[in-house]
Amino acid sequence: MKINDLFFEFSNEGRFLVFKSLSKENMRHSELEKELEIRGSEISRHLKRLIKKNLVKKTIENEYTITNIGKIFLQILDIFEVSLNYENYFNNHNINSLPLHLILQLGYLKSIKIYSGTMQNIELWSDLINKSEKIILAISDQFQESILPAVERKINNLSIEIRALVDKSVLKSKGYEKLKDRHTFYQKLNISENIRMLKHIDFSLLVTDKGAIVFLAREGKVDYSECLFDTSESFIKWTEELFNWYWKEGVNIESVIKV
């Protein structure tokens, strides 16, 4: 079977709906007919073609189920579905900073939303920090002075894991220079363990146990006017994995800071 033959099967919307219904659970012919409100003869035709392509098979219980090859192809379809739902965002932003294995997991992120407006997005960032109870993981190319009070309050809560990756330029920012009593701040944060530096950052993110937010780059700069946001467990897990991927590349920050 050629790849173009496989995609051709799903150019028919009815056949695609049958396949997607079976991805949720095994179903009988009559159950598909009732759920999709498609004539029985059409259901039969779609099932016959899907079986011929080894995407679906019939069980001894007279139910139809997706084959292993069908499950693999379903994941590919899910990636396309999420990508197309947000095609303008992904086309206008740099996704090269996303590791390939995480791009291949985009199909699991069906509930993500795009928020616009820099001030609103910073408020989302701050709100996540305020609500966090277990973890705060951040990657940023800017010193977020406006949310510093919230961070400082969380630092005093020893039950919260706080880690961050920063760009070297953050250490030269005006907000950083205005930070009072940096030495005490560093001690509370335990920077030797919890802060690392990256040579270059072309995206920002915040991960907490209450949700996550991601800003990708546009035209060479992190675009804070649009973001991907979600509070689902799948998105939190995905962004946490993204953070840990870059955490391995970070270097100790103590040698370059001024206390």
C-alpha positions in Angstrom: 0.0 0.0 0.0 1.3 3.4 -1.0 1.1 6.4 1.3 -1.0 8.4 -1.3 -3.5 5.5 -1.3 -3.8 5.7 2.4 -4.5 9.5 2.4 -6.9 9.0 -0.4 -9.1 6.8 1.8 -9.7 9.8 4.2 -10.6 12.2 1.5 -14.1 10.9 2.1 -15.6 12.5 5.2 -17.9 9.6 6.0 -15.0 7.1 6.0 -13.0 9.5 8.2 -15.8 9.7 10.7 -16.1 5.9 10.8 -12.4 5.6 11.5 -12.4 8.3 14.2 -15.4 6.6 15.9 -13.6 3.3 16.0 -10.6 5.1 17.5 -12.7 5.7 20.7 -14.0 2.2 21.1 -14.8 -1.0 19.3 -18.2 -0.8 17.7 -20.8 -2.9 15.8 -22.1 -2.0 12.4 -25.5 -1.0 13.9 -23.8 1.2 16.5 -21.8 3.1 13.9 -24.9 3.6 11.8 -26.8 5.0 14.8 -24.0 7.2 16.1 -23.0 8.7 12.8 -26.5 8.8 11.3 -25.1 7.4 8.0 -27.0 4.8 6.0 -26.1 1.1 6.6 -25.0 0.6 3.0 -22.6 3.5 3.3 -21.2 2.2 6.6 -20.7 -1.2 5.0 -18.8 0.4 2.1 -16.6 2.5 4.3 -15.8 -0.5 6.5 -15.0 -2.7 3.5 -12.5 -0.2 2.2 -10.9 0.4 5.6 -10.5 -3.4 6.1 -9.0 -3.8 2.6 -6.3 -1.2 3.6 -5.7 -3.1 6.8 -6.7 -0.1 8.9 -9.7 -1.8 10.5 -10.5 -5.4 11.3 -13.6 -7.4 12.4 -13.4 -9.2 15.7 -15.1 -12.6 16.6 -17.6 -10.6 18.6 -18.7 -8.9 15.3 -17.2 -5.6 16.4 -14.9 -3.5 14.3 -11.7 -2.3 15.7 -8.6 -0.3 14.5 -5.5 -2.3 13.6 -2.0 -1.5 14.8 -1.2 0.2 11.5 -4.5 2.1 11.9 -3.5 3.3 15.4 -0.1 4.5 14.0 -1.9 6.4 11.2 -4.4 7.8 13.7 -1.6 9.5 15.6 -0.4 11.1 12.4 -4.0 12.3 11.7 -4.2 13.8 15.2 -1.0 15.8 14.6 -2.4 17.1 11.4 -5.7 17.9 13.1 -4.1 20.0 15.9 -1.7 21.7 13.4 -4.5 22.7 11.1 -6.7 24.0 13.9 -3.9 26.5 14.7 -2.3 26.7 11.2 -1.9 30.5 11.3 -0.1 30.4 14.6 2.3 27.6 13.7 3.0 29.0 10.2 3.8 32.5 11.6 6.0 31.3 14.5 9.3 29.4 14.7 8.8 25.7 15.8 12.4 24.8 15.3 12.9 25.1 19.0 10.5 22.2 19.6 12.2 18.8 19.7 10.9 16.4 17.0 9.6 13.9 19.5 7.4 16.6 21.1 6.2 17.8 17.7 5.1 14.3 17.1 3.0 14.5 20.3 1.0 17.5 19.2 -1.9 15.2 18.5 -2.4 14.8 22.2 -2.9 18.6 22.7 -6.4 19.0 21.3 -7.6 21.3 24.0 -4.9 24.0 23.8 -6.1 27.6 23.2 -4.4 30.6 21.6 -4.6 33.8 23.6 -3.7 37.2 22.2 -2.6 40.4 23.8 0.7 40.9 25.6 -0.8 42.3 28.9 -3.4 39.5 29.1 -0.8 36.9 28.5 1.5 38.3 31.2 -1.6 38.1 33.5 -2.1 34.5 32.6 1.6 33.9 33.5 1.2 35.6 36.8 -2.1 33.9 37.6 -0.5 30.4 37.0 2.3 31.3 39.5 -0.1 32.5 42.1 -2.2 29.4 41.9 0.7 26.9 41.8 1.1 24.5 44.7 3.7 22.0 43.5 5.9 23.1 40.7 7.0 26.3 38.8 9.2 25.7 35.8 10.1 28.6 33.6 12.2 29.5 30.5 12.5 33.1 29.7 14.5 35.6 27.7 13.2 38.5 29.8 13.3 39.5 33.5 9.6 39.4 34.4 9.7 42.3 36.9 5.9 42.5 37.2 5.5 38.9 38.5 8.5 39.0 40.8 6.4 39.6 44.0 4.5 36.4 43.2 7.7 34.5 42.7 9.2 35.7 45.9 6.1 34.6 47.8 6.3 31.2 46.3 10.0 30.9 47.2 9.2 31.0 50.9 7.0 27.9 50.4 9.6 25.1 50.5 7.1 22.5 49.3 7.1 24.0 45.8 9.8 23.0 43.2 11.0 26.1 41.4 13.5 25.9 38.5 14.3 28.3 35.7 16.3 28.6 32.5 17.3 32.1 31.6 19.1 33.9 28.7 22.3 35.7 29.5 20.7 38.9 28.4 18.4 38.7 31.4 21.3 39.5 33.7 21.8 42.8 31.8 18.2 43.9 31.9 17.0 47.0 33.7 14.5 44.9 35.7 17.3 42.6 37.0 19.5 45.6 37.9 16.6 47.0 40.0 16.2 43.8 42.0 16.9 44.7 45.6 18.9 42.4 47.9 19.8 39.9 45.1 22.0 37.9 47.5 19.1 37.0 49.8 16.9 36.3 46.7 19.6 33.9 45.3 20.0 32.2 48.7 16.2 31.5 49.0 16.1 30.3 45.4 19.2 28.2 45.8 20.4 29.2 42.3 23.2 26.7 42.1 20.6 24.0 42.0 17.5 25.7 40.5 18.7 28.2 37.9 20.6 27.5 34.7 21.5 29.6 31.7 21.2 29.0 28.0 23.3 30.6 25.4 20.2 31.6 23.4 16.5 31.3 24.0 14.0 31.7 21.2 10.9 30.7 23.1 9.5 31.2 26.6 7.3 28.9 28.8 5.9 28.5 32.2 4.8 25.2 33.6 2.9 24.8 36.9 0.7 22.1 38.4 -2.3 24.3 37.4 -1.5 24.8 33.8 1.1 25.9 31.3 1.8 28.7 28.8 4.2 28.8 25.8 5.4 31.7 23.7 7.2 30.9 20.4 9.4 33.2 18.4 8.3 35.3 15.5 10.7 37.2 13.2 13.6 36.4 15.5 12.1 37.5 18.8 9.9 35.7 21.4 6.3 36.8 20.6 4.5 37.6 23.9 1.5 38.9 22.0 0.3 35.4 21.3 0.6 32.2 23.3 -0.5 28.6 23.6 -2.3 28.0 26.9 -4.0 25.1 28.6 -4.7 23.7 32.0 -5.0 20.1 30.9 -2.8 17.3 32.3 -1.6 16.4 28.8 -0.3 20.0 28.1 1.3 20.3 31.5 3.1 17.0 30.9 4.2 18.1 27.4 5.5 21.4 28.5 7.3 19.9 31.5 9.1 17.5 29.1 10.0 20.5 26.9 11.5 22.2 29.9 13.5 19.2 31.0 14.8 18.8 27.5 16.4 22.2 27.6 17.3 21.9 31.3 19.9 19.3 30.3 21.6 21.9 28.0 21.7 24.7 30.7 24.9 25.6 32.5 25.4 26.8 36.1 24.6 30.4 36.4 26.7 31.2 39.5 29.9 32.0 37.6 28.3 34.8 35.6 26.0 36.6 38.1 26.7 39.6 40.3 25.4 39.2 43.8 
